[in-house]
Amino acid sequence: MSIRTIRLALWGAVVVAALGLGGLFAWQSLKPRVNELGDLIAPTDTVGGPFTLKDQNGRVVTRDDLKGKPAAMFFGYTFCPDVCPTTLTEATQWLKTLGPDADSLQVVFVSVDPERDTSEKLKEYLEAFDPRIRGLTGTPEQVAEIVKAYRVYARKVASGQTYLMDHTATVYLMNAQQRFVGAINYQEPTDKALSKLRQLLARS
């Protein structure tokens, strides 16, 4: 296990922890900071922007298509050995715990590995999780565009005959206008994560 500091991104230091084969990337700080109670920040356009991708059913999806409902967005890939299945399992539990309110929340899984993650691959992968979770992928150029717009860290790392992706492990919280209002850290306590999601729903 090793810990590496990667670079400044999004108002402050982004601390990147590489664990196991796939690596673990999570924000340890955001500026402006979310307070100790886990309140969301004022909407900002510093994170986010226009994009054009396809979902797991091959439908074209843009940022405008997501407007109208708040979204919890996570960036990962289907070959991820640890961070992605853990986060998607947690997201499945969040949706279950929220009950009927979950229908007003979009959970979006964006691939940072367009070379391998086709729409068909995403569809197969997401069958293991809540069916309301939407997967997005695209061409390398399209994925690079959304990665840049959302200040995501993603880097290919050689591993034997293939490769893994080191990537940000944070869940981005976007309001109904698709403006950034906060984040859920990797393996954040469930009660805090649900508090943020309930605030997100109440404010949208």
Secondary structure, 3 states (H helix, E strand, C coil): CEEEEEEEECCEEEEEEECCCCCEECCCCCCCCCCCCCCCCCCECCCCCCCEEEECCCCEEEHHHHCCCCEEEEEECCCCCCHHHHHHHHHHHHHHHHHHHHHHCEEEEEECCCCCCCHHHHHHHHCCCCCCEEEEECCHHHHHHHHHHCCCCEEEEEECCEEEEEEECCEEEECCCCCEEEEECCCCCHHHHHHHHHHHHHHC
